[in-house]
Amino acid sequence: MAAIKAVIWDVGGVLLRAEDETTKTALASRYELTLKELYRLVFYGESAQQATLGVISERAHWANIAAILHLNEQELADFERDFWAGDSLDMDLISFIRSLKKNYKTGLLSNAWDGARKALSEIYHCMDAFDYSIFSAEVCLAKPDPAIYMKLIEMMSVLPEEAIFVDDLQENVAAANRLGIHGVQFFTSAQAKQDVQRLLA
C-alpha cells in the first residue's frame, strides 16, 4: 500500500449533520409534507440538482421552492431558517482534521451549492482545516463523477492511492475506490476517525 499523503472529507452528512430534526419535522408538517418529502424537495429535486452542478444559483433554487410552496419573501426566509435549524458542525472531527495537517494534506470535496464556501467560512469558521477544497457548483461537476475526484487529486499533487476519502454515501465512496482512492464510508464520528487512523497507520 502506498504511503498516505492526503485525507479528503465530504461536508454534508459527515462534518455538518442534522443532529436534531424537531424543527424540520414541524416545518414539513406545516406544509403537509413528510420529512422525507421535505428533504427530497430541498436536496433532490430538479432545481436542487441544477444548483449542485452550478447551472443555477442557490438563490434561484430557493426561489423555485418558494414557487412550489407559494411562499412570500418572509415565509421563504422563515422556511430556510427552520430547515437549517438543528444542523451542527462536528467540532471534534474538525479538530481531528486540523491535527492531520501537521503530517498530511487535507482536502474538502462537497456536492454543494454556490453559497457553501461562504457559509463554511463565515458561519462555521472551518475552512482553515482544509489545504484544498472543491465545491461542485464551482466546477460544474458532482460526485460520483470520477472527474471531480481527479480534479482535487491533481490539485493536491498526490496519486489516488495516496489519498483517503470520507463520505456518508456509499455510491460516492465506491466511486472513489474505483479510482484507487481509499474510500471510508461515514457512519459515526468515532468510526470514521478510527477507520482513517487505521489507514494512516
Beta strands, then each sheet from edge to edge (+ up, - down):
strand 1: 6-9
strand 2: 16-18
strand 3: 87-89
strand 4: 105-110
strand 5: 132-135
strand 6: 163-167
strand 7: 182-185
sheet 1: 5+ 4+ 1+ 6+ 7+
sheet 2: 2+ 3-
end
